[in-house]
Amino acid sequence: MKRIIYIPFDHLNRNYGALKDSDPKNDIIAIVESARMTTGRAWHPARLHFLISSARHFGESLKGEGFIVEYFKAPTTIDGLTDIQKKHGNLPIVCAEPSSFTQYQALQDFGVTFVANDFFLTPRPLFKQWAENQKNFLMENFYRAQRLRLNILVENDKPVGGAWNFDKENRLPPPKSHVWPTYLEHSHDEIDIQVGKELNYSPTSTWATTRLGALAQLQNFITNHFAEFGPYEDAMTTDNWALHHSLLSPYLNNGLLHPEEVIEAALEAFEAGGIPLESCEGFIRQIIGWREYVNGMYWFLGQDYRTNNQLAANRNLLPLFTDPNKTSMNCMRQTITDIQNRAWVHHIPRLMLLSNLALITGVNPQEFLNWMREVFIDAAEWVMVPNVIGMGVHADGGEMMTKPYAAGGAYISRMSNYCKGCKYNPKLRTGETACPFTTLYWDFLDRHSETFSSNHRMGQQIFGLKRLSDLPELKERARYVLKGLDKGEI
């Protein structure tokens, strides 16, 4: 039977989703570039360019197989699908389960038939079954179950190397005088150039927009970065914007790469020798552990989860998040500049700088979530909602994470070189040169001491707060810092 296969911009894979059993003789491909997607919010132009150009390249590859590909621009996805359906005699539309609640509901209401979303290693019903049997949702428990279920780095149901994770080995600060391998630069073709013109944007060479480019990125990581990924995965440095991170998340999130092939490549390299176990395990944990866990939690926690604000945080988004010149904090200025340049920084700046500052200053979770969704190239809805609401700003009251990821300047100083030459001193919590992170960390604990008093994982921090002899002075400094951040003057 003839049908229309709708391909969202994050289902760009010939071998998965609704395309895996498709037939050019019977199936018409529908891709819709909606105005809501391109102009509905202040999206980072690099993000838009990557998504749109990747989709157009993918459509061209399907044409090469003999498919009829209808690439429509329309006010909304449903408007585009309506026009395509009318053009082809109201054929039924099929799609793999969408990646967000909003699109799922819109397509369902329109009458689209869904097939299972297999762009992840964990089917949604299987994750739901796991979550419903947990007293709490510890990612580590899920990860260990994944290792056993998928038979990855296990022997006789025991972890290879005698430990399930090597977190403690993977927390080194950036080394001095380290030679960081250069990253791939991707050339642009006519499609890339045309999309750039439409967006009034000159794309950088950082991101590929084709399947071949994504595979080249994977191979470059395996060959040049995988061995040293683990030890420095939490490090931050002005010397190199990517360190040894894979830069694969955009391709995994839009479908150009599938997690199964990424894991296979990592395991093949590990088994061939030369890749330390801590690097292999740390990378695999990101893919089969955290990535799968976050996607599962997005669907399990429900559509209203994103509205959580258990800490009653109502400060407006700080000016520095949209303008790096609105701060003298070297770590924030550098990170925001990197985001503006490439729409990407790795997970530690996202958590321990951006989210940490939003948390301890009391920025409204939904405002911060919206900003994070807009500026990152890999910021799918399912990624950002649990990561921001649950992990980043602890807005869910501990439903996902048992403690907030709040930290002062000491952590940033230890794990980066940002503090060198900065106007502020991470060791000071009071005075004109006190690091805002250090001041506001203690102020945050004081503001929420009653909330966290019964949290056994926060006992040491709350006890430390009670020992501060300069708390009144610190509170005064915190008020000054918060006012300055609001004005873009700190």
Order of alpha helices (4+ residues) and beta strands (2+ residues): beta-beta-alpha-alpha-beta-alpha-beta-alpha-beta-alpha-alpha-beta-beta-alpha-alpha-alpha-alpha-alpha-alpha-alpha-alpha-alpha-alpha-alpha-alpha-alpha-alpha-alpha-alpha
